[in-house]
Amino acid sequence: MEVRNLADLGPDERRAFFDRDAGIEEVREDVRDIVARVREEGDVAVREFSEEFDGVSVGNLDITDEAERAYDELDDEMRETIEAAAQNIREFHEAQLPEDWTEEFSAGRELGRRFRPLERVGVYVPGGAAAYPSSALMGVIPANVAGVEQVAVATPPAEEMNPVTLAAIHAAGADRVFNVGGAQGVAALAYGTEQIDRVQKVVGPGNKWVTAAKAEVQGDVAIDFLAGPSEVLVVADETADPEFVAADLLAQAEHDPEASVVAVTADEETAEAIASEVEAQLPDRERADVAREALDGDASGVLLARSPSEAILFAEEYAAEHLSIQADDDEEILDRIDSAGSVFLGPYTPVAAGDYASGTNHVLPTNGLAKITGGLSVDTFLRETTVQRLDEGALGDLEETITTLAEAEGLEAHAESVRKRFED
């Protein structure tokens, strides 16, 4: 990797770091056609697209029983691994459950909030022949913890479905599992088919076809967010271990040729050491070809800041999906950064810990969306309702305020609805 001076980046170079996107526009028109056909033709269209895109002839779309069998047939070590990760994820999300509350703000005026789960949600789990058991756990468990009545999973078909992914879907607690992927999977969840019930919300990671489909159905159903290729930003100082930082950059780079991997530091020796370590470790990685493309991308690099403050300002503007802070004063740095999907503090908190087993969720906002939203959580699957009760005296105290504002807006009936209650 090349070390570049942060202050010397030209407009185009800076734009590459900050104008990251999910790349969905290039497939948007095709996805619109896929979604429309699934909406109109249901299972017939789903099966045709599975044949076309996945090369699989799908009969029964419902593979819930197959997922259960996959779990039962797992070897003990893998089953224990999945259950251990699931338990940590479940505990963290259980801690997020909000409580209903009511409070008397003044005499006779009670206000409160209550929380209720959605009834039906759809979780997209990448897969097919590939193994993504962690995504199953991250998507299904928070929905179950929230109390969602029916959690349906869509996962791509394959001649031989990956048994570990299927087992994880079952272990996470999915109620229904369907072997349909891509844009057609999202459309099937959003609009329903003969076999698949329509859901209220679609969540989960996927490629640009999946993301474009989520953009297309948004409004007819709710979605979590539109995520693009994975990204990591490491903020390091002179105490950081360059080997650790390089390993974290390579771990993210192996995801996707379009992944963004960045390290920023104000220490020149540390910057050079990180760049050297990346090149030294890269040949030993199994997915070195994929990682090489990501590392050579315009949105990746080792950046040398003029000061720690400049590095922190860059991190805040970048709003990373994964923010790793490997510095002596990591807590102080964190206090100055508001925008990040998930933060990893210290040398022994690699991003991979959050990806699999620490308990936090790895479905996170990319492309700078961390400036306005967080990752998947129990909140994703809850509805919040405000509640109020006023007695006669409390309404009397508010009468003049309400009627004056209502009449200022030209809404005389609003004002009258209050006055009626005080007529002799």
Summary of the structure (lengths in Angstrom):
residues: 424
radius of gyration: 25.0
end to end distance: 81.7
largest distance: 87.4
contacts: 1473
relative contact order: 0.15
helix: 49%
strand: 18%
